[in-house]
Amino acid sequence: MKFEGTVTIQAPRDEVWAFLTDPDAVSLCAPGLKSMEIIEPDKRFRAVAAVGIGSMKATFTTDVEWTELEPPQRAEMKARGNAPGSAVEATAEMKLRKKGENATELAWTADVVVMGTIAALASRMMGGVTQKLTGEFFECVRSRIEG
């Protein structure tokens, strides 16, 4: 599944970059996050999150790695996660562009592959649930940065 979106944040690009590349800060907005551990600063971290799609619920342990960081304009990451009977792989990219005097446009894309039980039983609902969760995430990011 491919997802993309754009969010305008009323803050300088450096401030938006600092928030989005800080796992501790971003974890404040991650839906269902149970724990987050930095494995290698500015490179790798591990997140444990509960995800529910309809009546299906699973807790994924996900390893995330920044594959490219071009401060303060672009970043790419890869993630691989597992839950009992299911797995997820994702790649994501964000681009930050100055917009006016004191605003930043965040354009993001994500390519997500879900395998196993959740994919088989809840595939029709995944797109809508993912869109809802990403919308909540980016609204939280925006409101936290804008203060």
DSSP file with accessible surface (Angstrom, degrees, kcal/mol):
  #  RESIDUE AA STRUCTURE BP1 BP2  ACC     N-H-->O    O-->H-N    N-H-->O    O-->H-N    TCO  KAPPA ALPHA  PHI   PSI    X-CA   Y-CA   Z-CA
    1    1 A M              0   0   77      0, 0.0   111,-3.2     0, 0.0     2,-0.4   0.000 360.0 360.0 360.0 139.5    0.0    0.0    0.0
    2    2 A K  E     +A  111   0A 154    109,-0.2     2,-0.3   107,-0.0   109,-0.2  -0.915 360.0 179.9-112.6 136.4    1.2    3.5   -0.8
    3    3 A F  E     +A  110   0A  16    107,-3.0   107,-2.7    -2,-0.4     2,-0.3  -0.960   4.0 167.8-132.4 150.8    0.4    6.5    1.2
    4    4 A E  E     +A  109   0A 143     -2,-0.3     2,-0.3   105,-0.2   105,-0.2  -0.986   1.2 159.0-157.8 159.4    1.3   10.2    0.9
    5    5 A G  E     -A  108   0A  22    103,-2.1   103,-2.8    -2,-0.3     2,-0.4  -0.985  26.7-130.5-170.2 171.6    0.3   13.5    2.2
    6    6 A T  E     -A  107   0A  87     -2,-0.3     2,-0.4   101,-0.2   101,-0.2  -0.999  18.4-176.1-137.6 137.0    1.3   17.1    2.8
    7    7 A V  E     -A  106   0A  26     99,-2.5    99,-3.4    -2,-0.4     2,-0.5  -0.999  16.6-145.0-133.6 134.8    1.1   19.1    6.1
    8    8 A T  E     -A  105   0A  45     -2,-0.4     2,-0.5    97,-0.2    97,-0.2  -0.901  17.5-166.9-100.6 128.0    1.9   22.8    6.6
    9    9 A I  E     -A  104   0A   1     95,-3.0    95,-2.8    -2,-0.5     2,-2.2  -0.962  22.9-133.0-118.5 128.5    3.4   23.5   10.0
   10   10 A Q  S    S+     0   0  117     -2,-0.5    93,-0.2    93,-0.2    95,-0.0  -0.501  76.1  85.4 -81.3  73.6    3.7   27.1   11.2
   11   11 A A  S    S-     0   0    3     -2,-2.2    -2,-0.2    93,-0.0   135,-0.1  -0.963  87.1 -80.9-163.4 156.3    7.4   26.8   12.4
   12   12 A P    >>  -     0   0   50      0, 0.0     4,-2.0     0, 0.0     3,-0.5  -0.270  42.2-114.9 -63.4 151.8   10.8   27.2   10.8
   13   13 A R  H 3> S+     0   0   60     90,-0.3     4,-3.0     1,-0.2     5,-0.2   0.868 114.1  56.3 -57.6 -41.2   12.1   24.2    8.9
   14   14 A D  H 3> S+     0   0  114      1,-0.2     4,-2.4     2,-0.2    -1,-0.2   0.886 108.1  48.7 -59.7 -38.2   15.0   23.5   11.3
   15   15 A E  H <> S+     0   0   97     -3,-0.5     4,-2.0     2,-0.2    -1,-0.2   0.909 112.3  47.3 -68.8 -41.9   12.5   23.2   14.2
   16   16 A V  H  X S+     0   0    0     -4,-2.0     4,-2.6     2,-0.2     5,-0.2   0.936 112.7  50.2 -64.6 -44.3   10.3   20.8   12.2
   17   17 A W  H  X S+     0   0   28     -4,-3.0     4,-1.8     1,-0.2    -2,-0.2   0.930 108.5  52.1 -58.5 -48.9   13.4   18.8   11.2
   18   18 A A  H  < S+     0   0   55     -4,-2.4     4,-0.3     1,-0.2    -1,-0.2   0.904 113.0  44.7 -58.0 -42.5   14.6   18.6   14.8
   19   19 A F  H >< S+     0   0   30     -4,-2.0     3,-1.4     1,-0.2     7,-0.4   0.955 113.8  48.0 -66.0 -49.8   11.2   17.3   16.0
   20   20 A L  H 3< S+     0   0   14     -4,-2.6    -1,-0.2     1,-0.3    -2,-0.2   0.704 112.7  47.6 -70.3 -20.6   10.7   14.7   13.2
   21   21 A T  T 3< S+     0   0   20     -4,-1.8    -1,-0.3    -5,-0.2    -2,-0.2   0.358  92.3  89.3-102.0   7.8   14.1   13.2   13.5
   22   22 A D    <>  -     0   0   65     -3,-1.4     4,-2.8    -4,-0.3     3,-0.4  -0.892  62.5-160.3-104.5 106.1   14.0   12.9   17.3
   23   23 A P  H  > S+     0   0   18      0, 0.0     4,-2.2     0, 0.0    -1,-0.2   0.855  91.5  54.7 -56.5 -34.8   12.5    9.5   18.2
   24   24 A D  H  > S+     0   0   92      2,-0.2     4,-0.6     1,-0.2    -5,-0.1   0.913 112.4  42.9 -64.8 -41.5   11.6   10.6   21.7
   25   25 A A  H >4 S+     0   0   15     -3,-0.4     3,-1.3     1,-0.2     4,-0.3   0.952 115.7  47.3 -68.5 -48.0    9.7   13.6   20.3
   26   26 A V  H >X S+     0   0   31     -4,-2.8     3,-2.4    -7,-0.4     4,-0.6   0.862 100.7  67.4 -63.4 -33.3    7.9   11.7   17.6
   27   27 A S  H >< S+     0   0   30     -4,-2.2     3,-0.6    -5,-0.3    -1,-0.3   0.778  87.0  69.0 -61.3 -23.1    7.0    8.9   20.0
   28   28 A L  T << S+     0   0   99     -3,-1.3    -1,-0.3    -4,-0.6    -2,-0.2   0.720 108.3  36.9 -64.7 -20.2    4.7   11.4   21.7
   29   29 A a  T <4 S+     0   0   11     -3,-2.4    -1,-0.2    -4,-0.3    -2,-0.2   0.451  85.6 114.7-110.7  -5.2    2.5   11.3   18.6
   30   30 A A    X<  -     0   0   34     -4,-0.6     3,-1.6    -3,-0.6     2,-0.1  -0.583  67.6-125.5 -76.6 116.9    2.7    7.6   17.6
   31   31 A P  T 3  S+     0   0   51      0, 0.0    -1,-0.1     0, 0.0    -2,-0.1  -0.352  88.8   4.2 -61.8 133.3   -0.7    5.9   17.9
   32   32 A G  T 3  S+     0   0   41      1,-0.2    18,-2.6    17,-0.1     2,-0.2   0.532  85.7 162.1  74.6   7.0   -0.6    2.8   20.0
   33   33 A L  E <   +B   49   0A  49     -3,-1.6    16,-0.3    16,-0.2    -1,-0.2  -0.405  15.2 173.6 -66.7 128.5    3.0    3.2   21.0
   34   34 A K  E     -     0   0A 134     14,-3.7     2,-0.3     1,-0.4    15,-0.2   0.755  65.1  -9.0-101.3 -37.4    3.9    1.1   24.1
   35   35 A S  E     -B   48   0A  62     13,-1.7    13,-2.6     2,-0.0    -1,-0.4  -0.988  52.2-160.3-158.4 158.8    7.7    1.6   24.2
   36   36 A M  E     -B   47   0A  40     -2,-0.3     2,-0.4    11,-0.2    11,-0.2  -0.987   8.4-172.4-145.6 133.1   10.5    3.1   22.2
   37   37 A E  E     -B   46   0A 105      9,-2.9     9,-2.9    -2,-0.3     2,-0.6  -0.995  21.1-135.9-130.7 127.5   14.2    2.4   22.5
   38   38 A I  E     +B   45   0A  67     -2,-0.4     7,-0.3     7,-0.2    -2,-0.0  -0.736  22.9 177.7 -81.9 121.2   17.1    4.1   20.8
   39   39 A I  E    S+     0   0A  52      5,-1.7     6,-0.2    -2,-0.6    -1,-0.2   0.868  76.4   6.2 -89.0 -46.6   19.5    1.4   19.6
   40   40 A E  E >> S-B   44   0A  94      4,-2.3     4,-2.3     0, 0.0     3,-2.1  -0.939  90.8-112.1-141.0 113.2   22.0    3.7   17.8
   41   41 A P  T 34 S+     0   0   98      0, 0.0     4,-0.1     0, 0.0    -3,-0.0  -0.140  98.3   2.6 -51.7 137.5   21.6    7.5   18.2
   42   42 A D  T 34 S+     0   0  127      1,-0.2     3,-0.1   -21,-0.2   -20,-0.0   0.637 135.4  53.5  61.2  17.8   20.6    9.3   14.9
   43   43 A K  T <4 S+     0   0   70     -3,-2.1    23,-2.8     1,-0.3     2,-0.4   0.526 103.9  15.7-140.8 -57.4   20.5    5.9   13.1
   44   44 A R  E  <  +BC  40  65A  96     -4,-2.3    -4,-2.3    21,-0.2    -5,-1.7  -0.979  50.0 165.5-136.9 143.6   18.3    3.1   14.6
   45   45 A F  E     -BC  38  64A  27     19,-2.4    19,-3.2    -2,-0.4     2,-0.4  -0.956  24.3-134.2-147.8 165.8   15.5    2.6   17.1
   46   46 A R  E     -BC  37  63A  79     -9,-2.9    -9,-2.9    -2,-0.3     2,-0.4  -0.986  19.0-170.2-125.6 133.2   13.0    0.0   18.1
   47   47 A A  E     -BC  36  62A  17     15,-2.8    15,-3.4    -2,-0.4     2,-0.5  -0.949  12.3-157.0-124.2 143.2    9.3    0.6   18.8
   48   48 A V  E     +BC  35  61A  30    -13,-2.6   -14,-3.7    -2,-0.4   -13,-1.7  -0.988  26.5 168.3-117.5 121.2    6.6   -1.6   20.2
   49   49 A A  E     -BC  33  60A  21     11,-2.3    11,-2.9    -2,-0.5     2,-0.4  -0.996  32.1-133.0-138.8 143.5    3.1   -0.6   19.2
   50   50 A A  E     - C   0  59A  37    -18,-2.6     2,-0.4    -2,-0.4     9,-0.2  -0.799  25.7-169.9 -93.9 132.3   -0.4   -2.1   19.4
   51   51 A V  E     - C   0  58A  45      7,-3.4     7,-2.6    -2,-0.4     2,-0.4  -0.985   5.5-165.9-125.9 134.3   -2.4   -1.9   16.2
   52   52 A G  E     + C   0  57A  32     -2,-0.4     2,-0.5     5,-0.2     5,-0.2  -0.982   9.2 178.5-123.4 129.3   -6.0   -2.7   15.8
   53   53 A I  E >  S- C   0  56A   9      3,-3.0     3,-2.0    -2,-0.4     2,-0.2  -0.936  70.0 -52.1-127.5 104.7   -7.8   -3.2   12.5
   54   54 A G  T 3  S-     0   0   43     -2,-0.5    68,-0.1     1,-0.3    -1,-0.0  -0.441 122.9 -20.1  63.5-129.6  -11.4   -4.0   13.1
   55   55 A S  T 3  S+     0   0  119     -2,-0.2     2,-0.4    -3,-0.1    -1,-0.3   0.567 119.3  99.3 -86.6  -7.2  -11.5   -6.9   15.6
   56   56 A M  E <   +C   53   0A  39     -3,-2.0    -3,-3.0    62,-0.1     2,-0.4  -0.668  50.4 178.5 -81.8 130.3   -7.9   -7.9   14.8
   57   57 A K  E     +C   52   0A 157     -2,-0.4     2,-0.3    -5,-0.2    -5,-0.2  -0.995   3.8 167.2-132.8 140.4   -5.4   -6.6   17.3
   58   58 A A  E     -C   51   0A  16     -7,-2.6    -7,-3.4    -2,-0.4     2,-0.6  -0.994  29.6-136.5-149.2 151.2   -1.6   -7.2   17.2
   59   59 A T  E     -C   50   0A  54     -2,-0.3     2,-0.4    -9,-0.2    -9,-0.2  -0.959  26.2-159.8-111.4 116.2    1.4   -5.8   19.0
   60   60 A F  E     -C   49   0A  16    -11,-2.9   -11,-2.3    -2,-0.6     2,-0.6  -0.815  13.2-153.7 -98.3 136.0    4.3   -5.2   16.6
   61   61 A T  E     -CD  48  82A  62     21,-2.5    21,-2.0    -2,-0.4     2,-0.4  -0.952  28.1-170.6-101.9 118.1    8.0   -4.9   17.6
   62   62 A T  E     -CD  47  81A  23    -15,-3.4   -15,-2.8    -2,-0.6     2,-0.5  -0.951  21.4-151.5-123.8 128.8    9.5   -2.8   14.8
   63   63 A D  E     -CD  46  80A  70     17,-2.9    17,-2.2    -2,-0.4     2,-0.4  -0.866  20.5-167.8 -95.3 127.7   13.1   -2.0   14.0
   64   64 A V  E     -CD  45  79A  14    -19,-3.2   -19,-2.4    -2,-0.5     2,-0.4  -0.944   6.2-175.2-120.9 137.4   13.4    1.4   12.3
   65   65 A E  E     -CD  44  78A  75     13,-2.8    13,-2.4    -2,-0.4     2,-0.6  -0.997  26.2-131.1-136.0 131.2   16.5    2.8   10.6
   66   66 A W  E     - D   0  77A  16    -23,-2.8    11,-0.3    -2,-0.4     3,-0.1  -0.697  25.2-179.8 -72.0 122.0   17.2    6.1    9.0
   67   67 A T  E     +     0   0A  49      9,-2.1     2,-0.3    -2,-0.6    10,-0.2   0.718  68.9  16.9 -97.1 -25.3   18.7    5.3    5.6
   68   68 A E  E     - D   0  76A  79      8,-1.6     8,-2.5     2,-0.0     2,-0.4  -0.969  60.0-177.4-148.2 133.0   19.3    8.8    4.5
   69   69 A L  E     + D   0  75A  67     -2,-0.3     6,-0.2     6,-0.2    -3,-0.0  -0.981   7.3 170.7-131.3 118.5   19.4   12.1    6.4
   70   70 A E  E >>  - D   0  74A  75      4,-3.2     3,-2.7    -2,-0.4     4,-1.9  -0.729  44.6-114.2-123.7  78.1   19.9   15.4    4.5
   71   71 A P  T 34 S-     0   0   87      0, 0.0   -57,-0.1     0, 0.0    -2,-0.0  -0.293  83.2  -2.4 -61.1 143.8   19.3   18.0    7.2
   72   72 A P  T 34 S+     0   0   25      0, 0.0   -55,-0.1     0, 0.0     3,-0.1  -0.730 132.1  44.9-100.3  38.0   17.0   20.0    7.2
   73   73 A Q  T <4 S+     0   0   90     -3,-2.7    23,-2.9     1,-0.3     2,-0.3   0.758 105.4  17.8-116.5 -26.6   15.3   19.0    3.9
   74   74 A R  E  <  +DE  70  95A  41     -4,-1.9    -4,-3.2    21,-0.2     2,-0.3  -0.998  47.9 173.4-154.4 143.1   15.0   15.3    3.4
   75   75 A A  E     -DE  69  94A   1     19,-2.1    19,-2.5    -2,-0.3     2,-0.3  -0.991   8.9-164.1-147.8 148.0   15.0   11.9    5.2
   76   76 A E  E     -DE  68  93A  53     -8,-2.5    -9,-2.1    -2,-0.3    -8,-1.6  -0.978  11.3-178.3-128.7 147.7   14.3    8.3    4.4
   77   77 A M  E     -DE  66  92A  44     15,-2.4    15,-2.3    -2,-0.3     2,-0.4  -0.967  15.6-150.1-142.2 157.4   13.7    5.4    6.7
   78   78 A K  E     -DE  65  91A 102    -13,-2.4   -13,-2.8    -2,-0.3     2,-0.4  -0.963  14.9-170.2-123.2 146.5   13.1    1.7    6.6
   79   79 A A  E     -DE  64  90A  19     11,-2.7    11,-2.6    -2,-0.4     2,-0.4  -0.996   9.2-175.0-138.4 142.0   11.1   -0.3    9.1
   80   80 A R  E     +DE  63  89A 143    -17,-2.2   -17,-2.9    -2,-0.4     2,-0.3  -0.990  15.1 176.0-135.5 127.6   10.6   -4.0    9.7
   81   81 A G  E     -DE  62  88A   1      7,-2.9     7,-2.4    -2,-0.4     2,-0.4  -0.935  13.7-159.5-135.4 156.6    8.2   -5.3   12.3
   82   82 A N  E     +DE  61  87A 109    -21,-2.0   -21,-2.5    -2,-0.3     5,-0.2  -0.985  10.8 171.2-134.5 144.5    6.8   -8.6   13.6
   83   83 A A  E >   - E   0  86A  11      3,-2.5     3,-2.5    -2,-0.4   -23,-0.1  -0.914  59.0 -66.0-137.0 161.4    3.8   -9.6   15.6
   84   84 A P  T 3  S-     0   0  124      0, 0.0     3,-0.1     0, 0.0    33,-0.0  -0.309 123.5  -5.4 -52.6 116.4    2.6  -13.2   16.2
   85   85 A G  T 3  S+     0   0   54      1,-0.1    32,-2.6    32,-0.1     2,-0.3   0.468 126.6  74.9  79.3   2.4    1.6  -14.5   12.8
   86   86 A S  E <   -EF  83 116A  10     -3,-2.5    -3,-2.5    30,-0.3     2,-0.3  -0.958  51.8-172.3-143.3 160.8    2.1  -11.2   11.0
   87   87 A A  E     -EF  82 115A  20     28,-2.1    28,-3.1    -2,-0.3     2,-0.3  -0.978   6.1-158.0-148.9 158.5    4.9   -8.9    9.7
   88   88 A V  E     -EF  81 114A  27     -7,-2.4    -7,-2.9    -2,-0.3     2,-0.4  -0.995   4.2-172.3-139.7 142.5    5.2   -5.4    8.2
   89   89 A E  E     +EF  80 113A  88     24,-2.4    24,-3.1    -2,-0.3     2,-0.3  -0.996  15.9 172.3-131.2 138.8    7.8   -3.8    6.1
   90   90 A A  E     -EF  79 112A  24    -11,-2.6   -11,-2.7    -2,-0.4     2,-0.4  -0.996  22.0-164.0-147.2 148.6    7.8   -0.1    5.2
   91   91 A T  E     -EF  78 111A  65     20,-1.9    20,-2.8    -2,-0.3     2,-0.3  -0.979  19.8-177.9-125.7 143.5    9.9    2.6    3.6
   92   92 A A  E     -EF  77 110A  33    -15,-2.3   -15,-2.4    -2,-0.4     2,-0.4  -0.984  10.9-167.4-142.7 151.5    9.1    6.2    4.1
   93   93 A E  E     -EF  76 109A  43     16,-2.3    16,-2.2    -2,-0.3     2,-0.4  -0.994   1.9-167.3-137.6 142.7   10.4    9.6    3.0
   94   94 A M  E     -EF  75 108A  19    -19,-2.5   -19,-2.1    -2,-0.4     2,-0.4  -0.989   1.4-166.4-129.5 144.2    9.8   13.1    4.1
   95   95 A K  E     -EF  74 107A 108     12,-2.7    12,-2.7    -2,-0.4     2,-0.5  -0.999   6.6-157.6-127.4 131.6   10.7   16.3    2.4
   96   96 A L  E     - F   0 106A   6    -23,-2.9     2,-0.4    -2,-0.4    10,-0.2  -0.937  12.4-179.4-112.7 130.5   10.7   19.7    4.2
   97   97 A R  E     - F   0 105A 133      8,-2.3     8,-3.4    -2,-0.5     2,-0.1  -0.991  32.2-113.0-131.3 133.7   10.3   22.9    2.2
   98   98 A K  E     - F   0 104A 137     -2,-0.4     2,-0.4     6,-0.2     6,-0.2  -0.420  30.8-167.1 -60.7 137.9   10.3   26.4    3.5
   99   99 A K  E  >  - F   0 103A  84      4,-2.9     4,-0.6     1,-0.1     3,-0.3  -0.904  53.2 -41.6-132.8 101.9    6.9   27.9    2.9
  100  100 A G  T  4 S-     0   0   66     -2,-0.4     3,-0.2     1,-0.2    -1,-0.1  -0.305 102.1 -39.0  75.5-159.9    6.8   31.7    3.4
  101  101 A E  T  4 S+     0   0  186      1,-0.2    -1,-0.2    -3,-0.1    -3,-0.0   0.903 134.4   4.8 -71.6 -43.9    8.5   33.5    6.2
  102  102 A N  T  4 S+     0   0   97     -3,-0.3     2,-0.3   -90,-0.1    -1,-0.2  -0.098 105.9  91.7-141.1  39.7    8.0   31.1    9.1
  103  103 A A  E  <  - F   0  99A  10     -4,-0.6    -4,-2.9   -93,-0.2     2,-0.4  -0.924  51.2-149.5-134.7 159.3    6.2   28.0    7.9
  104  104 A T  E     -AF   9  98A   0    -95,-2.8   -95,-3.0    -2,-0.3     2,-0.6  -0.995   8.4-144.6-131.1 134.7    7.3   24.6    6.6
  105  105 A E  E     -AF   8  97A  41     -8,-3.4    -8,-2.3    -2,-0.4     2,-0.6  -0.895  15.2-160.4 -97.9 122.5    5.6   22.3    4.1
  106  106 A L  E     -AF   7  96A   1    -99,-3.4   -99,-2.5    -2,-0.6     2,-0.5  -0.929   8.0-174.6-104.4 114.3    6.1   18.6    5.1
  107  107 A A  E     -AF   6  95A  33    -12,-2.7   -12,-2.7    -2,-0.6     2,-0.3  -0.944  11.8-179.8-107.8 129.2    5.5   16.2    2.1
  108  108 A W  E     -AF   5  94A  27   -103,-2.8  -103,-2.1    -2,-0.5     2,-0.3  -0.944  15.6-173.1-132.3 152.0    5.7   12.5    3.1
  109  109 A T  E     -AF   4  93A  50    -16,-2.2   -16,-2.3    -2,-0.3     2,-0.3  -0.978   4.3-173.2-136.5 151.4    5.3    9.2    1.3
  110  110 A A  E     -AF   3  92A  16   -107,-2.7  -107,-3.0    -2,-0.3     2,-0.5  -0.988  12.5-160.8-146.6 137.1    5.2    5.7    2.7
  111  111 A D  E     -AF   2  91A  63    -20,-2.8   -20,-1.9    -2,-0.3     2,-0.4  -0.984  22.2-174.9-117.3 116.2    5.2    2.3    1.1
  112  112 A V  E     - F   0  90A  24   -111,-3.2     2,-0.5    -2,-0.5   -22,-0.2  -0.947  14.7-170.4-122.5 132.7    3.8   -0.4    3.5
  113  113 A V  E     - F   0  89A  69    -24,-3.1   -24,-2.4    -2,-0.4     2,-0.4  -0.989   7.5-168.2-121.6 122.4    3.6   -4.1    3.0
  114  114 A V  E     - F   0  88A  31     -2,-0.5     2,-0.3   -26,-0.2   -26,-0.2  -0.932   9.3-176.1-111.6 133.7    1.7   -6.2    5.6
  115  115 A M  E     + F   0  87A  70    -28,-3.1   -28,-2.1    -2,-0.4     3,-0.4  -0.881  37.4  20.7-126.9 157.7    2.0  -10.0    5.6
  116  116 A G  E  > S- F   0  86A  40     -2,-0.3     4,-2.5   -30,-0.2   -30,-0.3  -0.504 109.6 -11.6  93.7-154.0    0.4  -12.8    7.5
  117  117 A T  H  > S+     0   0   63    -32,-2.6     4,-2.7     1,-0.2     5,-0.3   0.877 132.4  49.2 -56.7 -48.1   -2.8  -13.0    9.6
  118  118 A I  H  > S+     0   0    4     -3,-0.4     4,-2.4     1,-0.2    -1,-0.2   0.929 112.7  48.7 -61.7 -43.0   -3.6   -9.3    9.7
  119  119 A A  H  > S+     0   0   21     -4,-0.2     4,-0.7     1,-0.2    -2,-0.2   0.919 115.0  45.2 -62.1 -41.4   -3.1   -9.0    5.9
  120  120 A A  H  < S+     0   0   76     -4,-2.5    -2,-0.2     1,-0.2    -1,-0.2   0.891 123.1  32.3 -71.0 -39.0   -5.3  -12.0    5.2
  121  121 A L  H  < S+     0   0  120     -4,-2.7    -2,-0.2    -5,-0.2    -1,-0.2   0.724 129.9  28.4 -95.0 -22.6   -8.2  -11.1    7.6
  122  122 A A  H >X S+     0   0    2     -4,-2.4     4,-1.2    -5,-0.3     3,-1.1   0.155  75.5 121.4-126.9  21.8   -8.3   -7.3    7.6
  123  123 A S  H 3X S+     0   0   71     -4,-0.7     4,-0.6     1,-0.3     3,-0.4   0.847  73.0  56.8 -60.1 -35.2   -6.9   -6.3    4.2
  124  124 A R  H 34 S+     0   0  234      1,-0.2     4,-0.3     2,-0.1    -1,-0.3   0.805 112.8  40.9 -67.2 -28.0  -10.1   -4.4    3.2
  125  125 A M  H <> S+     0   0   87     -3,-1.1     4,-2.3     1,-0.1     5,-0.3   0.625  91.6  86.7 -94.6 -14.5   -9.9   -2.1    6.2
  126  126 A M  H  X S+     0   0   12     -4,-1.2     4,-2.8    -3,-0.4     5,-0.2   0.882  86.1  52.4 -58.3 -43.1   -6.1   -1.5    6.3
  127  127 A G  H  X S+     0   0   26     -4,-0.6     4,-2.4     1,-0.2    -1,-0.2   0.947 113.0  43.3 -60.0 -48.2   -6.1    1.4    3.9
  128  128 A G  H  > S+     0   0   54     -4,-0.3     4,-2.2     2,-0.2    -1,-0.2   0.912 115.5  48.3 -65.8 -41.2   -8.8    3.4    5.8
  129  129 A V  H  X S+     0   0   36     -4,-2.3     4,-2.7     2,-0.2     5,-0.2   0.932 112.1  49.7 -65.8 -43.1   -7.3    2.6    9.2
  130  130 A T  H  X S+     0   0   34     -4,-2.8     4,-2.7    -5,-0.3     5,-0.3   0.927 110.3  50.1 -63.7 -42.5   -3.8    3.6    8.1
  131  131 A Q  H  X S+     0   0   98     -4,-2.4     4,-2.2    -5,-0.2    -1,-0.2   0.919 111.7  49.0 -60.9 -42.5   -5.1    6.9    6.6
  132  132 A K  H  X S+     0   0  129     -4,-2.2     4,-2.3     2,-0.2    -2,-0.2   0.941 113.2  46.3 -62.5 -47.0   -6.9    7.7    9.9
  133  133 A L  H  X S+     0   0   51     -4,-2.7     4,-2.5     2,-0.2    -2,-0.2   0.900 112.6  48.8 -66.4 -39.8   -3.8    6.9   12.0
  134  134 A T  H  X S+     0   0   31     -4,-2.7     4,-2.7    -5,-0.2     5,-0.3   0.902 110.2  52.7 -68.2 -36.1   -1.5    8.9    9.8
  135  135 A G  H  X S+     0   0   41     -4,-2.2     4,-2.0    -5,-0.3    -2,-0.2   0.939 111.3  45.8 -61.2 -45.2   -3.9   11.8    9.9
  136  136 A E  H  X S+     0   0   91     -4,-2.3     4,-2.2     2,-0.2    -2,-0.2   0.908 112.8  52.0 -62.8 -42.1   -3.9   11.7   13.7
  137  137 A F  H  X S+     0   0   37     -4,-2.5     4,-2.6     1,-0.2    -2,-0.2   0.956 112.0  43.4 -60.3 -51.8   -0.1   11.4   13.8
  138  138 A F  H  X S+     0   0   26     -4,-2.7     4,-2.6     1,-0.2    -1,-0.2   0.838 111.7  54.0 -70.7 -28.8    0.5   14.4   11.6
  139  139 A E  H  X S+     0   0   95     -4,-2.0     4,-2.6    -5,-0.3    -1,-0.2   0.920 110.6  47.5 -66.9 -41.1   -2.1   16.5   13.4
  140  140 A a  H  X S+     0   0   31     -4,-2.2     4,-2.7     2,-0.2     5,-0.2   0.936 111.9  50.0 -63.1 -45.4   -0.4   15.8   16.7
  141  141 A V  H  X S+     0   0    0     -4,-2.6     4,-2.5     2,-0.2     5,-0.3   0.951 112.2  48.3 -57.3 -49.7    3.1   16.6   15.2
  142  142 A R  H  X S+     0   0   63     -4,-2.6     4,-2.7     1,-0.2     5,-0.2   0.946 113.5  45.7 -57.4 -49.4    1.8   19.9   13.9
  143  143 A S  H  X S+     0   0   59     -4,-2.6     4,-1.4     1,-0.2    -1,-0.2   0.887 113.0  49.9 -67.0 -36.2    0.1   20.9   17.1
  144  144 A R  H  < S+     0   0  130     -4,-2.7    -1,-0.2    -5,-0.2    -2,-0.2   0.906 114.6  43.9 -67.8 -42.4    3.2   19.9   19.2
  145  145 A I  H  < S+     0   0   13     -4,-2.5    -2,-0.2    -5,-0.2    -1,-0.2   0.925 114.8  48.1 -69.3 -42.5    5.6   21.9   17.0
  146  146 A E  H  <        0   0   69     -4,-2.7    -1,-0.2    -5,-0.3    -2,-0.2   0.748 360.0 360.0 -71.6 -20.7    3.4   24.9   16.8
  147  147 A G     <        0   0  101     -4,-1.4    -3,-0.2    -5,-0.2    -4,-0.1   0.775 360.0 360.0  71.2 360.0    2.9   24.8   20.5
